[in-house]
């Protein structure tokens, strides 16, 4: 069994590397993963799992891959994609010869492919970047192959006609030309105060999705991530979307002064304006 003290040290390691502060329910699944994965080692009285994980980068990566939440599906939060289709994509196409779009917590890739499929249908000339902290999810994104769990009957169904038809095994396979348009990067958003990580950020972005991320971070980390993205990745007039359930978690006091909150109907989003604007 894993002692409470050892477990606390491991949770601290997770937070130090990811910025994520796991809730109690999440901690239960982390403990279960650890006790199953290291079952044999934990039987040794002189084995300290927290020390072993903290001093082995490969183990830290495996732990991060196991504990990060990766639930996603195509065209999640359909109302946001309707706003892109009806208003924002036409504006971007009119104002920029080439549009840069970044999914900053792409998980297994359904989000970035949703953006790319919608962009293709709107004849939007665009480059796409997908990033995540979870390397195993990035591999799935790179493969571009998805099962039935990536499609929901209600949310997102308005755009299901844009998805490739399923193959004989019921899988959705993204076309090679679409996969080739997506640049995939391993980026840890919680470490953006590090100069090296700041250099990795995609530059000159016109549309950024950072959804279902901020709810796992402290207010201080949320503020740091927003500042880094606004200062280093967004051009003036660019858009930033978070998930609907995160809007309330972004207290106005942590928003950069040039990031303006806007709404269109029941859809909220942010726009970077000039410092003087």
C-alpha positions as CSV (number, residue, x, y, z in Angstrom):
1,X,0.0,0.0,0.0
2,X,1.0,3.6,-0.6
3,X,1.3,5.6,2.6
4,X,-0.5,9.0,2.8
5,X,2.8,10.8,3.3
6,X,4.3,9.2,0.1
7,X,1.1,10.0,-1.8
8,X,1.2,13.7,-0.7
9,X,4.7,14.0,-2.0
10,X,3.6,12.5,-5.3
11,X,0.7,14.9,-5.6
12,X,3.2,17.7,-4.9
13,X,5.4,16.5,-7.7
14,X,2.4,16.4,-10.1
15,X,1.5,20.0,-9.2
16,X,5.1,21.2,-9.5
17,X,5.4,19.8,-13.0
18,X,1.9,20.5,-14.4
19,X,0.4,23.2,-12.3
20,X,-2.6,21.0,-11.8
21,X,-4.1,20.9,-8.3
22,X,-6.0,17.5,-8.3
23,X,-9.4,17.5,-6.6
24,X,-10.2,14.8,-4.1
25,X,-12.1,12.6,-6.7
26,X,-9.1,13.0,-9.1
27,X,-6.7,12.1,-6.3
28,X,-8.5,8.8,-5.8
29,X,-7.9,7.8,-9.4
30,X,-4.3,8.8,-9.2
31,X,-3.8,6.7,-6.0
32,X,-5.4,3.7,-7.8
33,X,-3.2,4.2,-10.8
34,X,0.0,4.3,-8.6
35,X,-0.9,1.3,-6.5
36,X,-1.7,-0.8,-9.6
37,X,1.3,0.3,-11.7
38,X,3.9,0.0,-8.9
39,X,2.3,-2.9,-7.1
40,X,5.4,-5.1,-7.0
41,X,7.8,-2.3,-6.0
42,X,5.5,-1.1,-3.2
43,X,5.8,-4.5,-1.5
44,X,9.5,-3.8,-0.8
45,X,9.9,-2.0,2.5
46,X,12.8,0.1,1.4
47,X,11.2,1.4,-1.8
48,X,10.1,5.1,-1.8
49,X,7.9,5.7,-4.7
50,X,7.8,9.5,-4.4
51,X,11.6,9.6,-4.6
52,X,11.7,7.2,-7.5
53,X,9.2,9.2,-9.5
54,X,10.8,12.6,-8.7
55,X,14.2,11.4,-9.9
56,X,13.2,9.6,-13.1
57,X,11.9,11.9,-15.9
58,X,10.4,9.0,-17.8
59,X,8.3,8.0,-14.7
60,X,7.2,11.6,-14.3
61,X,6.1,11.7,-18.0
62,X,4.2,8.4,-17.6
63,X,2.5,9.8,-14.4
64,X,1.5,13.0,-16.2
65,X,0.1,11.0,-19.1
66,X,-1.9,8.9,-16.7
67,X,-3.3,11.6,-14.5
68,X,-4.2,14.4,-17.0
69,X,-7.9,14.6,-17.9
70,X,-8.4,13.9,-21.6
71,X,-12.2,13.8,-22.2
72,X,-13.0,15.4,-25.5
73,X,-15.0,14.9,-28.7
74,X,-15.6,16.6,-32.1
75,X,-17.2,20.0,-32.1
76,X,-17.5,20.2,-28.4
77,X,-19.5,23.2,-27.3
78,X,-21.2,23.5,-30.6
79,X,-22.3,27.1,-30.0
80,X,-18.7,28.2,-30.2
81,X,-18.2,26.6,-33.5
82,X,-21.4,28.2,-34.9
83,X,-20.0,31.6,-33.9
84,X,-16.7,30.7,-35.7
85,X,-18.7,29.7,-38.8
86,X,-21.1,32.6,-38.9
87,X,-18.9,35.5,-37.7
88,X,-15.3,35.0,-36.8
89,X,-14.0,32.9,-39.7
90,X,-15.5,35.3,-42.3
91,X,-13.8,38.2,-40.4
92,X,-10.5,36.5,-40.2
93,X,-10.6,35.5,-43.9
94,X,-11.3,39.1,-44.8
95,X,-8.6,40.6,-42.5
96,X,-5.7,38.2,-42.9
97,X,-4.3,36.4,-46.0
98,X,-3.2,33.4,-43.8
99,X,-4.8,32.6,-40.4
100,X,-2.9,30.9,-37.6
101,X,-5.0,28.7,-35.3
102,X,-3.8,27.0,-32.1
103,X,-5.4,24.4,-29.9
104,X,-3.4,24.9,-26.7
105,X,-4.6,21.9,-24.8
106,X,-5.5,19.6,-27.7
107,X,-5.7,16.3,-25.8
108,X,-6.2,13.6,-28.3
109,X,-6.9,16.0,-31.2
110,X,-10.6,16.2,-31.7
111,X,-10.6,19.9,-31.1
112,X,-7.9,20.8,-33.6
113,X,-9.4,18.6,-36.3
114,X,-12.8,20.2,-35.6
115,X,-11.2,23.6,-36.2
116,X,-9.4,22.4,-39.3
117,X,-12.5,20.7,-40.8
118,X,-14.6,23.8,-40.2
119,X,-11.8,26.0,-41.6
120,X,-11.7,23.8,-44.7
121,X,-15.5,24.1,-45.2
122,X,-15.2,27.9,-44.9
123,X,-12.4,28.1,-47.4
124,X,-10.2,29.6,-44.7
125,X,-6.5,29.7,-45.6
126,X,-5.0,28.6,-42.3
127,X,-2.1,27.0,-40.4
128,X,-2.9,24.8,-37.4
129,X,-1.0,24.0,-34.2
130,X,-2.0,21.5,-31.6
131,X,-0.2,21.3,-28.3
132,X,-0.6,19.4,-25.0
133,X,1.4,18.2,-22.0
134,X,0.4,14.6,-22.5
135,X,2.7,12.9,-25.0
136,X,0.5,9.8,-25.4
137,X,-2.4,12.1,-26.4
138,X,-0.2,13.9,-28.9
139,X,0.6,10.5,-30.5
140,X,-3.2,9.9,-30.9
141,X,-3.6,13.3,-32.4
142,X,-0.8,12.6,-34.8
143,X,-2.5,9.3,-35.9
144,X,-5.8,11.1,-36.7
145,X,-7.8,7.9,-36.0
146,X,-10.9,8.0,-33.7
147,X,-13.6,5.8,-32.4
148,X,-17.3,6.3,-31.6
149,X,-16.5,7.9,-28.2
150,X,-15.2,11.0,-30.1
151,X,-18.7,11.7,-31.5
152,X,-21.6,12.8,-29.3
153,X,-25.2,12.5,-30.5
154,X,-26.3,15.9,-29.2
155,X,-23.4,18.4,-28.6
156,X,-21.5,18.9,-31.9
157,X,-24.1,17.1,-34.0
158,X,-24.8,20.2,-36.1
159,X,-21.3,19.8,-37.7
160,X,-21.1,16.0,-38.0
161,X,-21.6,16.2,-41.7
162,X,-18.0,17.7,-41.9
163,X,-16.5,14.5,-40.4
164,X,-15.0,11.9,-42.8
165,X,-17.2,8.8,-43.1
166,X,-16.4,5.9,-40.8
167,X,-14.4,2.9,-42.2
168,X,-15.5,-0.7,-42.0
169,X,-14.4,-0.9,-38.4
170,X,-16.5,2.2,-37.4
171,X,-13.4,4.4,-37.1
172,X,-13.0,8.0,-38.3
173,X,-9.7,8.5,-40.1
174,X,-8.6,12.0,-40.8
175,X,-7.4,12.6,-44.4
176,X,-3.7,12.8,-44.9
177,X,-3.8,16.3,-46.4
178,X,-5.6,17.6,-43.3
179,X,-3.2,15.8,-40.9
180,X,-0.3,17.4,-42.8
181,X,-1.6,20.9,-42.0
182,X,-1.3,20.4,-38.3
183,X,1.9,21.1,-36.4
184,X,2.0,19.1,-33.2
185,X,4.0,20.3,-30.1
186,X,4.6,19.2,-26.5
187,X,4.0,22.3,-24.4
188,X,3.5,22.6,-20.7
189,X,1.3,25.6,-20.1
190,X,2.1,25.7,-16.4
191,X,5.8,26.3,-17.1
192,X,5.5,29.4,-19.3
193,X,7.5,31.6,-17.0
194,X,10.5,29.6,-18.2
195,X,12.2,31.5,-21.1
196,X,12.8,28.3,-23.0
197,X,9.1,27.4,-22.9
198,X,8.1,30.9,-24.0
199,X,10.2,30.4,-27.1
200,X,8.2,27.3,-27.9
201,X,4.9,29.1,-28.0
202,X,3.3,29.5,-31.5
203,X,3.7,33.1,-32.6
204,X,1.3,35.5,-34.5
205,X,-1.8,33.5,-33.7
206,X,-5.3,34.8,-34.8
207,X,-7.4,32.2,-33.0
208,X,-6.5,30.3,-29.8
209,X,-8.6,27.6,-28.0
210,X,-7.5,27.0,-24.4
211,X,-10.5,25.0,-23.2
212,X,-11.0,22.9,-20.1
213,X,-7.6,23.8,-18.7
214,X,-7.9,26.8,-16.3
215,X,-10.3,25.0,-13.9
216,X,-7.4,22.8,-12.8
217,X,-5.0,25.7,-12.0
218,X,-4.6,28.1,-9.2
219,X,-5.5,31.8,-9.8
220,X,-1.9,32.7,-9.9
221,X,-1.1,30.1,-12.6
222,X,-4.2,31.2,-14.6
223,X,-2.9,34.7,-14.6
224,X,0.6,33.7,-15.7
225,X,-0.7,31.5,-18.5
226,X,-3.0,34.2,-19.9
227,X,-0.2,36.9,-19.8
228,X,2.3,34.6,-21.5
229,X,-0.2,33.7,-24.3
230,X,-1.4,37.3,-24.8
231,X,2.1,38.8,-24.8
232,X,3.8,36.1,-26.9
233,X,1.3,34.4,-29.1
234,X,-1.7,36.7,-29.9
235,X,-1.7,39.5,-32.5
236,X,-4.0,42.5,-32.1
237,X,-7.6,41.6,-33.0
238,X,-7.1,37.9,-32.4
239,X,-9.5,35.7,-30.5
240,X,-9.2,33.5,-27.5
241,X,-11.8,30.9,-26.4
242,X,-12.1,29.0,-23.1
243,X,-14.8,26.5,-22.2
244,X,-18.2,27.8,-21.0
245,X,-17.7,26.4,-17.5
246,X,-14.3,28.3,-17.2
247,X,-15.6,31.8,-17.9
248,X,-16.5,32.4,-14.2
249,X,-13.1,31.1,-13.1
250,X,-11.3,33.9,-15.0
251,X,-11.6,36.7,-12.5
252,X,-11.3,40.1,-14.2
253,X,-8.4,40.9,-11.8
254,X,-6.2,38.3,-13.6
255,X,-7.0,39.3,-17.2
256,X,-4.3,41.2,-19.0
257,X,-5.4,44.8,-19.6
258,X,-5.4,44.4,-23.4
259,X,-7.6,41.2,-23.3
260,X,-11.2,42.2,-23.6
261,X,-14.1,39.9,-22.7
262,X,-16.9,39.9,-25.2
263,X,-20.1,38.0,-25.8
264,X,-22.3,37.1,-28.8
265,X,-25.6,35.8,-27.6
266,X,-24.7,33.2,-24.9
267,X,-21.1,32.7,-26.2
268,X,-18.3,34.4,-24.4
269,X,-14.8,34.9,-25.7
270,X,-11.8,37.2,-25.5
271,X,-10.2,39.6,-28.0
272,X,-6.8,41.1,-27.8
273,X,-6.9,44.9,-28.4
274,X,-4.1,47.4,-28.6
275,X,-2.6,48.7,-25.3
276,X,-4.0,52.1,-26.2
277,X,-7.3,50.8,-27.6
